[in-house]
Amino acid sequence: MNLSVAKLRGRIIEVFGTIDKFAEAVGQSRAFVSNYLNHKTFLNQVTILKWAKQLHISDDEITTYFFTLEVDETEQD
């Protein structure tokens, strides 16, 4: 099961316009950001807080943007 990145991806585009501009703002490569958004890597706490700050995500919203599980229609009870 993966974490949903749809809301985070939308926020990145809303605030920065492109993944490239966001990556530059947080001091990371586009490849690193893309790898996270494509479930190929994980973020540590420091990185999550850095991204949240740049995206104007409050502490109360971090769970919504970074820790919401993807809903897979085929994985129902």
C-alpha positions, 0 to 999 in steps of 0.5 A: 500500500502506498501513500497518496501523493495527489494532494501534495502534487496538487499543492506543489503545482498550486504554489510553485507552478512546476516540480522543477521550481519546487525542487529548486526552492527546497534545494533538491533535484527534480529527480529526488522530488519525482522519485518521492512522488512516484513512490520510489523513495521516502522522506525523512522528518527534516525533509517533510518539515522543509517541504511543508514550510515551502508549501505553506502547509501547517503542522495540522495539515502535514498528515493530510499531505504526507501520510494519507494512504492511497485507496485501492478499489480492489483492496476492499474488505 
